[in-house]
Amino acid sequence: MAGLKFSRHASERLESRQISLSPQQMARLEQGVARAAGKGARESLVLLDDLALVVSVKNRTVITAASRQDLRESVFTNIDSAVLL
């Protein structure tokens, strides 16, 4: 299974917030996306440590990312599943 890609938007969000994912976090994220795919998910909200990432499971692409402090009063739309890691 190929690794995850990051959309330009997700990359810009992570960079502007000075957030980087460790190799261990990337491995957990990939495992979570694989679990979501196994359940037939299409668009998943993945909660990883202090991050929330919306992932297109089919395309294996992180669409957007936010840190815990950015999540206050947030509403996530167009998702069909959530993965807690």
C-alpha positions in Angstrom: 0.0 0.0 0.0 1.5 3.3 -1.0 2.1 6.1 1.6 -0.1 9.0 2.2 0.0 12.2 0.2 -0.7 15.7 1.5 -2.8 18.2 -0.5 -1.3 21.6 -1.0 -3.9 23.0 1.4 -2.9 20.5 4.1 0.8 21.1 3.6 0.3 24.8 3.9 -1.8 24.4 7.1 0.9 22.3 8.7 3.7 24.6 7.6 2.0 27.8 8.7 1.4 26.3 12.1 4.9 24.8 12.3 3.6 21.3 12.8 5.5 18.3 11.6 4.6 14.7 11.9 7.2 12.3 13.4 7.8 9.0 11.6 5.9 7.3 14.4 2.9 9.6 13.9 3.0 9.0 10.1 3.0 5.3 10.7 0.0 5.5 13.0 -1.8 7.8 10.6 -1.2 5.3 7.8 -2.5 2.5 10.0 -5.6 4.5 10.9 -6.3 5.2 7.2 -5.9 1.6 6.4 -8.3 0.6 9.1 -10.8 3.2 7.8 -10.4 1.8 4.3 -11.1 -1.7 5.6 -14.4 -0.5 6.9 -15.4 1.2 3.6 -14.8 4.8 4.7 -14.4 7.4 2.0 -13.6 10.6 3.9 -12.4 10.3 7.5 -11.7 12.7 10.3 -8.5 11.3 12.0 -7.7 12.5 15.5 -4.0 11.9 16.1 -2.6 13.2 19.3 -3.3 17.0 19.3 -4.1 17.0 15.5 -7.3 16.6 13.5 -6.8 15.6 9.9 -9.4 15.1 7.2 -8.3 12.3 4.9 -9.6 11.1 1.5 -9.3 7.4 2.2 -9.8 6.4 -1.4 -7.1 8.8 -2.7 -4.9 8.3 0.4 -4.6 12.1 0.6 -4.7 14.3 3.7 -7.0 17.1 2.7 -6.7 19.4 5.7 -5.1 19.5 9.1 -5.7 21.5 12.3 -4.1 21.5 15.7 -6.1 21.2 19.0 -6.1 25.0 19.6 -7.6 25.5 16.1 -10.4 23.0 16.8 -12.5 25.1 19.2 -16.1 25.3 17.9 -15.1 23.6 14.7 -17.6 21.7 12.5 -16.3 19.0 10.2 -18.5 18.3 7.2 -18.4 15.8 4.3 -16.9 13.0 6.4 -18.4 9.5 6.8 -16.1 8.2 9.6 -13.8 9.2 12.4 -10.6 7.4 13.5 -9.2 8.0 17.0 -5.5 7.2 17.3 
